[in-house]
């Protein structure tokens, strides 16, 4: 490979409920676990309000006294960087009195850019590189698959934000989750075709794509020139019934398990019965000399520390450095 793959870990699994994971000692414990299990970076997730003190740059500064004080903690625990930050612009933001913004609405592109730039600026100060954003809203919230005009509108918004993010030294990357309207081969291909490759990349999320019925290895083969960030997790289930398209799929499908009562959608990489072919993906990464941050996740885990250890063990064997 042209450069080593850097191993990061998503901190979102340590926050299963809205009022958990609010104290600095809890943050420090999680960062230590991430470092101890072989990862060198941490990915943050945007949030809002007093119960999410790591959700925004301003919240971090308020909790720790300054952004630099938090970064000192990150480095003291043995981590090199905040690798990336995931933001869904459609989520409400109490601090901005916003109910959420939609990239399909051209009139909101300026607000989206203004709201997300502080995350990119934080990343450059934190040694990170990827501002990861939800590519399109949930499919069930739309009247149908987005047409050419809607995709063009979204692409214009992401190109605008991508240009602004590039000026900070970071890069914008589109994330496709299992509920997103972008989790369709034709829609994803059209969206990538309309966005500027120099400004907008693609985050490959192995389990989210699999749940949506897409093969992440095939997606990488098709779009490897755009993939600039990885989210690695496993799943034992795919949504064959199309419940991800039903109203309020976040609650009905992901939280409540859908008609099958799936207790847990996402697992550690290499879990028994897992559907993701990680060895095949690793082979493709080597073949294309891919480099960047590979962020491991284990959302919905009942034991974050144990999941980090399992993922750390697997990461050292899947992506040896």
C-alpha positions in Angstrom: 0.0 0.0 0.0 1.1 3.5 -0.7 0.6 4.5 3.0 -0.5 2.5 6.0 -4.2 2.3 6.9 -4.8 4.1 10.2 -7.1 2.5 12.7 -9.8 4.6 14.4 -12.7 3.8 16.6 -16.2 5.4 16.8 -17.1 6.7 20.3 -20.8 6.6 19.6 -21.2 3.1 21.0 -20.5 4.5 24.5 -23.7 6.6 24.4 -26.7 4.2 24.3 -29.1 6.6 25.9 -29.5 10.4 25.7 -28.4 11.0 29.3 -25.4 8.6 29.4 -21.8 9.4 28.8 -21.8 13.0 30.0 -18.9 13.2 32.5 -15.3 13.8 31.6 -14.2 10.7 33.5 -16.5 8.6 31.3 -14.9 10.1 28.2 -11.4 9.5 29.5 -12.2 5.8 30.3 -13.6 5.3 26.8 -10.5 6.9 25.1 -8.2 4.8 27.2 -10.0 1.6 26.1 -9.8 2.7 22.5 -6.0 3.3 22.8 -5.4 0.1 24.8 -7.1 -2.0 22.1 -4.7 -0.8 19.4 -6.5 2.1 17.8 -4.8 5.5 17.2 -7.8 7.7 16.4 -11.3 8.4 17.6 -14.3 9.4 15.5 -16.8 11.7 17.2 -20.5 12.0 16.4 -22.4 15.3 16.3 -25.1 15.8 18.9 -26.9 18.6 20.7 -27.7 19.8 24.2 -26.3 19.4 27.7 -26.5 15.6 27.5 -24.1 15.5 24.6 -20.9 17.3 25.7 -18.8 15.8 22.9 -21.4 16.5 20.3 -20.1 19.9 19.1 -16.9 21.9 19.2 -18.5 24.5 21.3 -19.8 21.9 23.7 -16.4 20.4 24.0 -14.9 23.8 24.8 -17.6 24.4 27.4 -17.0 21.0 29.1 -13.2 21.1 29.1 -12.4 24.8 29.2 -11.1 24.8 25.6 -10.8 22.6 22.6 -7.1 22.3 23.2 -7.7 20.9 26.7 -9.8 18.1 25.2 -7.2 17.4 22.6 -4.6 17.2 25.4 -6.7 14.5 27.0 -6.9 12.6 23.7 -3.1 12.7 23.4 -2.5 11.8 27.0 -4.6 8.6 26.6 -2.3 7.5 23.8 -4.4 8.5 20.8 -2.9 10.5 17.9 -6.0 12.3 16.6 -9.7 12.8 16.4 -9.8 11.1 13.0 -13.2 12.2 11.8 -16.6 13.5 12.8 -20.0 12.2 11.7 -22.7 14.8 11.2 -26.3 14.4 10.0 -27.5 17.9 9.0 -31.1 16.6 9.2 -31.0 16.2 13.0 -32.3 19.0 15.2 -29.8 21.3 16.8 -31.0 23.0 20.0 -28.1 25.5 20.1 -29.1 26.8 16.7 -32.9 26.5 17.2 -33.0 24.3 14.1 -35.3 21.4 13.5 -32.8 20.0 11.1 -31.8 20.9 7.5 -32.2 19.1 4.3 -29.6 19.0 1.5 -32.4 18.5 -1.0 -33.5 22.1 -0.4 -31.2 24.5 -2.2 -32.3 27.3 0.1 -30.7 25.6 3.1 -27.3 24.9 1.6 -25.9 28.1 3.0 -27.1 27.2 6.5 -25.7 23.7 6.2 -22.3 25.0 5.2 -22.3 27.6 8.0 -23.4 25.0 10.6 -20.9 22.3 9.6 -17.7 24.4 9.1 -16.8 24.4 12.8 -16.6 20.6 12.8 -14.1 20.7 9.9 -12.1 23.4 11.6 -12.0 21.3 14.7 -10.7 18.3 12.8 -7.8 20.2 11.3 -6.7 21.2 14.8 -7.2 17.7 16.0 -5.1 15.9 13.4 -8.1 14.5 11.6 -9.2 14.7 8.0 -12.8 13.6 7.3 -16.1 15.4 7.9 -18.5 12.5 7.4 -22.1 13.5 6.5 -25.3 11.6 5.9 -25.5 11.5 2.1 -29.3 11.8 1.8 -32.3 11.7 4.3 -34.1 8.5 5.2 -35.9 7.1 2.2 -39.2 6.9 4.1 -39.3 10.6 4.6 -39.4 11.3 0.8 -42.2 10.8 -1.6 -40.2 8.3 -3.6 -36.7 7.6 -4.8 -35.0 11.0 -5.5 -35.1 11.9 -9.2 -32.4 13.6 -11.2 -33.4 17.1 -10.1 -33.3 16.2 -6.4 -30.0 14.5 -6.8 -28.6 17.5 -8.6 -29.8 19.7 -5.7 -28.1 17.5 -3.1 -24.9 17.4 -5.2 -24.8 21.2 -5.4 -25.1 21.4 -1.6 -22.4 18.9 -1.0 -20.1 20.5 -3.6 -20.6 23.9 -1.9 -19.9 22.4 1.6 -17.0 20.3 0.2 -15.3 23.5 -1.2 -15.6 25.2 2.2 -14.4 22.2 4.1 -11.4 21.9 1.7 -10.3 25.4 2.7 -9.9 24.2 6.3 -7.6 21.3 5.2 -10.2 18.6 5.8 -12.3 16.7 3.3 -16.0 16.0 3.0 -17.1 12.4 2.8 -20.7 11.1 2.2 -21.9 8.3 4.4 -24.7 5.9 3.3 -26.7 4.3 6.1 -29.2 1.5 5.7 -32.2 3.9 5.9 -30.8 6.6 3.6 -32.4 7.2 0.2 -28.8 6.9 -1.1 -28.7 3.2 -0.2 -29.7 2.2 -3.7 -27.1 1.4 -6.4 -28.5 3.8 -9.0 -29.1 6.6 -6.6 -25.6 6.4 -5.1 -24.0 6.2 -8.5 -26.0 9.2 -9.7 -25.1 11.2 -6.6 -21.4 10.5 -6.9 -21.5 11.3 -10.6 -23.0 14.8 -9.8 -20.5 15.6 -7.0 -17.0 16.8 -7.6 -14.4 14.1 -6.9 -11.9 16.7 -5.8 -14.2 17.9 -3.1 -16.5 15.0 -2.1 -15.6 11.5 -1.2 -17.5 8.4 0.0 -17.4 6.7 3.3 -17.9 2.9 2.9 -20.0 1.5 5.8 -19.9 -2.3 5.6 -22.8 -3.2 7.8 -25.1 -0.4 6.9 -24.8 -1.3 3.2 -25.3 -4.9 3.9 -28.5 -4.3 5.9 -29.8 -2.3 3.0 -29.2 -5.2 0.6 -26.0 -3.9 -1.0 -22.7 -5.8 -1.1 -20.0 -3.5 0.4 -17.2 -5.3 -1.6 -19.1 -4.6 -4.8 -19.7 -1.0 -3.8 -15.9 -0.6 -3.2 -15.1 -2.2 -6.5 -17.5 0.1 -8.3 -16.5 3.3 -6.4 -13.0 2.7 -5.1 -11.8 5.9 -6.6 -14.2 7.8 -4.4 -13.9 5.8 -1.2 -11.8 7.9 1.2 -13.0 6.7 4.6 -14.2 3.4 6.1 -16.7 2.4 8.7 -16.2 -1.2 9.6 -18.8 -3.3 11.5 -20.6 -6.5 10.9 -24.2 -7.7 10.8 -26.0 -11.0 10.8 -29.1 -9.7 9.1 -30.3 -7.9 6.0 -33.5 -6.1 5.5 -35.0 -8.5 2.9 -38.6 -7.3 3.6 -37.8 -3.7 2.8 -38.8 -2.4 6.3 -36.2 0.3 6.0 -38.6 2.0 3.6 -41.5 2.1 6.1 -42.5 5.2 8.1 -40.3 5.8 11.2 -37.9 3.0 10.4 -35.4 4.4 12.9 -37.7 3.2 15.7 -39.6 0.4 14.1 -36.7 -1.4 12.4 -33.4 -0.3 14.1 -34.6 0.1 17.7 -37.4 -2.4 17.9 -36.1 -5.0 15.5 -38.8 -4.8 12.9 -41.3 -7.7 12.2 -38.6 -10.3 13.0 -37.7 -8.7 16.3 -34.0 -8.5 15.5 -32.4 -7.8 18.9 -29.2 -6.3 17.5 -28.4 -5.2 13.9 -24.7 -4.4 14.3 -21.9 -6.5 15.6 -18.1 -6.6 15.9 -16.2 -7.4 12.7 -15.8 -11.1 12.1 -18.7 -12.1 14.4 -19.9 -15.7 13.9 -22.6 -15.6 11.3 -21.6 -12.2 10.0 -22.6 -11.3 6.5 -19.7 -9.0 5.6 -16.8 -10.5 3.7 -14.0 -8.6 5.4 -11.1 -10.7 3.9 -12.4 -9.9 0.4 -12.6 -6.2 1.2 -9.1 -6.3 2.7 -7.8 -7.9 -0.5 -9.4 -5.1 -2.6 -7.9 -2.4 -0.3 -4.5 -3.9 -0.9 -5.1 -4.2 -4.6 -5.9 -0.6 -4.9 -3.2 0.6 -2.4 -5.9 2.2 -0.4 -4.9 4.4 2.6 -6.8 6.4 5.1 -8.8 6.0 8.3 -10.5 2.7 8.9 -12.9 3.4 11.7 -14.3 0.4 13.5 -17.7 0.5 15.1 -20.0 -1.7 17.2 -23.2 0.1 17.6 -25.9 -1.5 19.8 -23.3 -3.4 21.8 -24.2 -4.2 25.4 -20.6 -4.0 26.4 -18.5 -1.3 24.6 -15.2 -2.3 26.1 -15.5 -5.9 25.2 -16.5 -4.9 21.6 -13.5 -2.7 21.3 -11.2 -5.6 22.4 -12.8 -7.9 19.8 -12.6 -5.3 17.1 -9.0 -4.5 18.1 -8.0 -8.2 17.8 -9.7 -8.5 14.4 -8.3 -5.2 13.1 -4.7 -6.3 13.8 -5.2 -9.4 11.7 -7.4 -7.8 8.9 -5.3 -4.7 8.3 -1.8 -5.4 9.7 0.5 -2.3 9.7 
